[in-house]
Amino acid sequence: MIRLPFADDVPPLTPDGDQARQWAEHELSDPAYAAAHPTPIDRIARSVQEFFDRLFNSGVNDAVGLWLGVGVAVVLLALIVVAVIFSGRSRLSRRATPEALDLFGDAETRTAAQLRRAAASAAGAGDYDEAIVLRFRALARGLVERRVIELVPGATVHAFARRAGEVFRSEQAVLDAAAGVFDDVRYLRRAGTADGYGRVARADDAVRDRQLASEPAR
């Protein structure tokens, strides 16, 4: 054994309790120890890993493990099917709702049939201003629904009447007359009358009852 010089003169390094605690605290305050401690995220990840380890490695036999996998797959498949069904219903619901159409200054989502009923109700109440406006919009909406005319946003009622008259040549006069009545009530603020409503209604009925060569028989 090699002896250090003056080894006999060095007192033994045996700290008392307080000194030992101070040395330990000083050593543990080193940042290297703090960096080595697991973070909360590390502990969570370790817990999740241990959970799955226990789930699949807890002595469960192969048959039970197989059925467990099948069960998980069935549940996932069911969730996918439900999501597809609800997505399809949502699309059908959007399709069932008529798109908003600019009908001479106002966006309208009602169908031609709904507009006609609303016009008849207004006429029955003596509100011919409203009845005339609604019935002419029903006329326009009906032709759009039948794809007879593509209504351009911002088109005037007279431009629409001329375009419809190109399709229904024998009805050009009644279409022009109906457009004039709508124009008087909607834009010139003239009072609507039963006669004016009748002219618009006759124009709507005339083009509605005319069957195009490309349309199936009703």
C-alpha positions as CSV (number, residue, x, y, z in Angstrom):
1,M,0.0,0.0,0.0
2,I,1.4,3.4,-0.9
3,R,1.2,5.9,1.9
4,L,0.8,9.6,1.2
5,P,3.3,11.9,2.8
6,F,2.0,13.2,6.1
7,A,-1.0,10.9,5.8
8,D,-0.8,10.3,9.5
9,D,-1.2,14.1,10.1
10,V,-4.4,14.5,8.1
11,P,-7.5,14.3,10.2
12,P,-10.2,11.9,9.1
13,L,-13.0,13.5,6.9
14,T,-15.9,12.3,8.9
15,P,-18.5,15.1,9.0
16,D,-21.1,15.4,11.7
17,G,-24.8,15.4,10.8
18,D,-25.2,19.1,10.1
19,Q,-22.1,19.2,7.9
20,A,-23.2,16.1,6.0
21,R,-26.7,17.6,5.3
22,Q,-25.1,20.9,4.1
23,W,-22.8,18.9,1.7
24,A,-25.7,16.9,0.4
25,E,-27.9,20.0,-0.2
26,H,-25.0,21.7,-1.9
27,E,-24.4,18.7,-4.2
28,L,-28.1,18.4,-5.1
29,S,-28.4,22.1,-6.0
30,D,-26.2,21.4,-9.0
31,P,-28.4,22.1,-12.2
32,A,-27.3,18.7,-13.6
33,Y,-29.5,17.0,-11.0
34,A,-32.5,19.2,-11.7
35,A,-32.2,18.5,-15.5
36,A,-32.2,14.8,-14.8
37,H,-35.5,14.9,-12.9
38,P,-38.6,13.7,-14.9
39,T,-40.9,16.5,-16.0
40,P,-44.7,16.3,-15.5
41,I,-45.0,15.5,-19.3
42,D,-42.5,12.7,-18.8
43,R,-44.5,11.3,-15.9
44,I,-47.8,11.4,-17.9
45,A,-46.2,9.7,-20.9
46,R,-44.8,7.0,-18.6
47,S,-48.2,6.5,-16.9
48,V,-49.9,6.1,-20.3
49,Q,-47.2,3.6,-21.4
50,E,-47.5,1.6,-18.2
51,F,-51.3,1.5,-18.7
52,F,-51.0,0.0,-22.1
53,D,-48.3,-2.3,-21.0
54,R,-50.6,-3.6,-18.2
55,L,-53.5,-3.8,-20.7
56,F,-51.8,-6.0,-23.2
57,N,-49.2,-7.8,-21.1
58,S,-51.1,-8.6,-17.9
59,G,-51.3,-12.3,-18.5
60,V,-54.2,-12.1,-20.9
61,N,-54.2,-15.1,-23.2
62,D,-54.0,-14.8,-27.0
63,A,-57.7,-15.5,-27.6
64,V,-58.8,-12.7,-25.2
65,G,-56.2,-10.4,-26.8
66,L,-57.6,-11.2,-30.2
67,W,-61.2,-10.5,-29.2
68,L,-60.1,-7.3,-27.5
69,G,-58.5,-6.1,-30.8
70,V,-61.7,-7.1,-32.7
71,G,-63.8,-5.1,-30.3
72,V,-61.7,-2.0,-30.6
73,A,-61.9,-2.3,-34.4
74,V,-65.7,-2.7,-34.4
75,V,-66.1,0.4,-32.2
76,L,-63.9,2.5,-34.4
77,L,-65.8,1.2,-37.5
78,A,-69.1,2.1,-35.9
79,L,-67.9,5.6,-35.1
80,I,-66.8,6.1,-38.7
81,V,-70.2,4.8,-40.1
82,V,-72.1,7.2,-37.7
83,A,-69.9,10.1,-38.9
84,V,-70.6,9.3,-42.5
85,I,-74.3,9.0,-42.0
86,F,-74.5,12.4,-40.2
87,S,-72.4,14.0,-42.9
88,G,-74.7,12.7,-45.6
89,R,-77.8,13.9,-43.8
90,S,-76.2,17.3,-43.4
91,R,-75.5,17.5,-47.1
92,L,-79.1,16.4,-48.0
93,S,-80.5,19.0,-45.6
94,R,-78.5,21.7,-47.3
95,R,-79.7,20.5,-50.7
96,A,-83.3,20.4,-49.6
97,T,-83.1,24.1,-48.6
98,P,-83.6,26.3,-51.7
99,E,-80.6,28.5,-52.4
100,A,-81.1,32.2,-51.9
101,L,-81.8,33.9,-55.2
102,D,-81.7,37.6,-56.0
103,L,-85.2,38.3,-57.2
104,F,-85.1,42.0,-58.3
105,G,-83.4,43.5,-55.3
106,D,-84.1,41.0,-52.5
107,A,-82.6,37.7,-51.7
108,E,-85.4,35.0,-51.6
109,T,-85.2,31.4,-50.4
110,R,-88.8,30.5,-50.8
111,T,-89.9,28.3,-53.7
112,A,-92.2,29.4,-56.5
113,A,-95.1,27.5,-54.9
114,Q,-94.4,29.1,-51.5
115,L,-94.3,32.5,-53.1
116,R,-97.6,31.9,-54.9
117,R,-99.3,30.9,-51.6
118,A,-97.9,34.0,-49.9
119,A,-99.1,36.2,-52.8
120,A,-102.6,34.7,-52.7
121,S,-102.7,35.3,-48.9
122,A,-101.7,38.9,-49.3
123,A,-104.2,39.5,-52.0
124,G,-106.9,37.9,-49.9
125,A,-106.0,40.4,-47.2
126,G,-106.2,43.3,-49.6
127,D,-102.5,44.0,-49.7
128,Y,-102.1,44.2,-53.4
129,D,-98.7,45.8,-53.2
130,E,-97.2,42.8,-51.5
131,A,-99.3,40.4,-53.6
132,I,-98.0,41.8,-56.9
133,V,-94.4,41.7,-55.8
134,L,-94.6,38.2,-54.5
135,R,-96.5,36.8,-57.5
136,F,-94.0,38.3,-60.0
137,R,-91.2,36.8,-58.0
138,A,-93.0,33.5,-58.0
139,L,-93.1,33.7,-61.8
140,A,-89.4,34.4,-62.0
141,R,-88.5,31.7,-59.4
142,G,-90.6,29.2,-61.2
143,L,-88.8,29.7,-64.5
144,V,-85.4,29.4,-62.7
145,E,-86.6,26.2,-61.0
146,R,-87.5,24.7,-64.4
147,R,-84.2,25.9,-65.7
148,V,-85.9,27.8,-68.5
149,I,-84.0,31.0,-67.6
150,E,-80.9,31.7,-65.6
151,L,-81.6,34.9,-63.7
152,V,-78.6,37.2,-63.7
153,P,-78.1,39.1,-60.4
154,G,-79.1,42.7,-60.9
155,A,-81.3,42.0,-63.9
156,T,-84.3,44.4,-64.3
157,V,-87.8,43.1,-64.5
158,H,-88.1,44.3,-68.1
159,A,-84.9,42.5,-69.1
160,F,-86.3,39.4,-67.4
161,A,-89.6,39.8,-69.3
162,R,-87.9,40.1,-72.6
163,R,-85.8,37.0,-71.9
164,A,-88.8,35.0,-70.9
165,G,-90.6,36.3,-74.0
166,E,-87.9,34.8,-76.2
167,V,-88.8,31.4,-74.7
168,F,-92.6,31.9,-74.6
169,R,-93.1,34.1,-77.7
170,S,-96.9,34.0,-77.6
171,E,-96.8,35.3,-74.0
172,Q,-94.5,38.3,-74.6
173,A,-97.3,40.9,-74.2
174,V,-98.6,39.5,-70.9
175,L,-95.0,39.2,-69.6
176,D,-94.3,42.8,-70.5
177,A,-97.5,43.9,-68.8
178,A,-96.7,42.0,-65.7
179,A,-93.3,43.5,-65.5
180,G,-94.8,47.0,-65.9
181,V,-97.1,46.4,-62.9
182,F,-94.3,45.1,-60.8
183,D,-92.1,48.1,-61.7
184,D,-94.9,50.6,-60.8
185,V,-95.5,49.0,-57.4
186,R,-92.0,48.1,-56.4
187,Y,-90.0,51.0,-57.7
188,L,-92.4,53.9,-58.6
189,R,-94.4,53.3,-55.3
190,R,-97.7,53.3,-57.1
191,A,-100.6,51.6,-55.2
192,G,-101.3,48.1,-56.3
193,T,-104.7,47.1,-57.4
194,A,-106.7,43.9,-57.8
195,D,-106.5,44.4,-61.6
196,G,-102.7,44.7,-61.5
197,Y,-102.4,41.6,-59.4
198,G,-104.7,39.8,-61.9
199,R,-102.4,40.7,-64.7
200,V,-99.3,39.4,-62.9
201,A,-101.1,36.2,-61.9
202,R,-102.3,35.6,-65.5
203,A,-98.7,36.0,-66.8
204,D,-97.4,33.5,-64.1
205,D,-100.2,31.0,-65.0
206,A,-99.5,31.3,-68.7
207,V,-95.8,30.5,-68.5
208,R,-96.3,27.9,-65.8
209,D,-98.9,26.0,-67.9
210,R,-96.8,26.1,-71.0
211,Q,-94.8,22.9,-71.4
212,L,-91.4,23.1,-73.1
213,A,-90.3,20.5,-75.6
214,S,-87.5,19.4,-73.2
215,E,-89.8,18.9,-70.2
216,P,-91.6,15.6,-69.4
217,A,-95.4,15.6,-69.7
218,R,-97.1,16.6,-66.4
